[in-house]
């Protein structure tokens, strides 16, 4: 978290760095990401072609905080066509996909 420069530090003025962004994901026959398409303002980003997933490096799952609002996510460390490296995760409680830089 960082505060805008030259302003007094206030908790309500902090913003998250590298916050995950919503993304549309096409899955392969095994249910793993095959391609991703960015979203903006809750909608698909125009007619942009999806970015094909070239490789999946690691897959892991996080299930936590069952006593509050549960967190259940499946993560994929992927390499996109052109060499881009990102982390994709599916929120298993909402079936929403997210993208984040590692």
Secondary structure, DSSP 8 states (H G I E B T S, - for coil): -B--TTS---GGG-B-SS--EEEEEEE-TTS-EEEEEEEETTEE-TT---EEEEEEEEEEEEEE-TTSS-EEEEEEEEEETTS-EEEEEEETTTTEEEEE--
